[in-house]
């Protein structure tokens, strides 16, 4: 036995799963909103109309999604959101050659968020 763990109770897995599901439901609207920000930013970037405010919002949304998706065990979502964060945090914004990739990642994040069970 590990010293100091004598009084620890075993994890009640069904209760933990239920608690995580409750938290997911609570934060789902915020995550969906952040994905929508990323989708809109990717579309705006692709069209060539990408104001600084939208650029900053996309960077912020990607950063927050990276953290929260990892909390819920959605590692692929975290990796994708971090990729977007890196693209949006680049001085001058994302590389114009990556416009298609911005849209692909935003679409993948939508699927990940909408399909979490």
C-alpha positions as CSV (number, residue, x, y, z in Angstrom):
1,X,0.0,0.0,0.0
2,X,1.2,3.5,-0.7
3,X,1.8,5.5,2.5
4,X,-0.9,8.1,3.1
5,X,-3.6,6.3,1.1
6,X,-5.0,4.1,3.9
7,X,-8.0,6.4,4.3
8,X,-8.7,6.8,0.6
9,X,-12.0,5.3,-0.6
10,X,-12.1,3.5,-3.9
11,X,-13.5,5.5,-6.8
12,X,-17.2,4.9,-7.5
13,X,-16.8,4.7,-11.3
14,X,-20.6,5.0,-12.2
15,X,-20.9,8.1,-9.9
16,X,-17.7,9.6,-11.4
17,X,-19.0,9.0,-15.0
18,X,-22.4,10.5,-14.0
19,X,-20.6,13.6,-12.6
20,X,-18.5,14.1,-15.7
21,X,-21.7,13.7,-17.8
22,X,-23.4,16.4,-15.8
23,X,-20.4,18.7,-16.2
24,X,-20.4,18.0,-19.9
25,X,-24.0,19.0,-20.3
26,X,-23.4,22.1,-18.3
27,X,-20.5,23.3,-20.4
28,X,-21.7,22.0,-23.8
29,X,-23.3,25.3,-24.8
30,X,-20.0,27.2,-24.2
31,X,-18.0,24.6,-26.1
32,X,-20.5,24.7,-29.0
33,X,-20.2,28.5,-29.0
34,X,-16.4,28.3,-29.2
35,X,-16.6,25.8,-32.1
36,X,-18.9,28.2,-33.8
37,X,-16.4,31.1,-33.3
38,X,-13.7,28.9,-34.9
39,X,-15.9,27.9,-37.8
40,X,-16.8,31.6,-38.5
41,X,-13.2,32.6,-38.2
42,X,-12.1,29.9,-40.6
43,X,-14.7,31.0,-43.1
44,X,-13.8,34.7,-42.7
45,X,-10.1,33.9,-43.1
46,X,-10.8,31.9,-46.2
47,X,-12.9,34.8,-47.7
48,X,-10.1,37.3,-46.9
49,X,-12.2,39.3,-44.5
50,X,-10.6,38.6,-41.1
51,X,-10.7,41.5,-38.7
52,X,-8.3,41.6,-35.7
53,X,-11.2,41.2,-33.2
54,X,-12.3,37.9,-34.9
55,X,-8.7,36.7,-35.0
56,X,-8.3,37.3,-31.3
57,X,-11.6,35.6,-30.5
58,X,-10.6,32.6,-32.6
59,X,-7.3,32.3,-30.7
60,X,-9.1,32.6,-27.3
61,X,-11.7,30.0,-28.3
62,X,-9.1,27.6,-29.5
63,X,-7.1,28.0,-26.3
64,X,-10.1,27.4,-24.1
65,X,-11.3,24.4,-26.1
66,X,-7.9,22.8,-25.9
67,X,-8.1,22.9,-22.1
68,X,-11.7,21.8,-21.6
69,X,-11.7,19.0,-24.2
70,X,-8.6,17.5,-22.5
71,X,-10.5,17.7,-19.1
72,X,-13.2,15.5,-20.7
73,X,-10.7,13.0,-22.1
74,X,-11.1,14.2,-25.7
75,X,-7.4,14.1,-26.5
76,X,-7.8,14.4,-30.3
77,X,-10.0,17.5,-29.7
78,X,-7.3,19.0,-27.5
79,X,-4.6,18.3,-30.1
80,X,-6.7,19.9,-32.9
81,X,-7.6,23.0,-30.8
82,X,-3.9,23.5,-29.9
83,X,-3.1,23.3,-33.6
84,X,-5.6,26.1,-34.2
85,X,-4.3,28.1,-31.3
86,X,-0.8,27.9,-32.7
87,X,-2.0,29.0,-36.1
88,X,-4.1,31.9,-34.7
89,X,-1.3,33.1,-32.3
90,X,1.1,33.5,-35.1
91,X,2.1,37.2,-35.8
92,X,0.0,38.4,-38.7
93,X,-2.5,35.5,-38.3
94,X,-2.5,32.1,-39.9
95,X,-0.5,31.3,-43.0
96,X,-2.8,31.9,-46.0
97,X,-1.9,28.5,-47.3
98,X,-3.6,26.9,-44.3
99,X,-7.1,28.3,-44.9
100,X,-8.4,24.8,-45.9
101,X,-6.8,23.3,-42.8
102,X,-8.5,25.9,-40.5
103,X,-11.9,24.9,-41.9
104,X,-11.0,21.1,-41.6
105,X,-10.0,21.5,-38.0
106,X,-13.1,23.5,-37.1
107,X,-15.3,20.9,-38.7
108,X,-13.5,18.1,-36.9
109,X,-13.9,19.9,-33.6
110,X,-17.7,20.2,-34.3
111,X,-17.9,16.4,-34.8
112,X,-15.9,15.7,-31.6
113,X,-18.0,18.0,-29.5
114,X,-21.4,16.9,-30.9
115,X,-20.6,13.2,-30.8
116,X,-19.3,12.9,-27.2
117,X,-21.4,10.4,-25.5
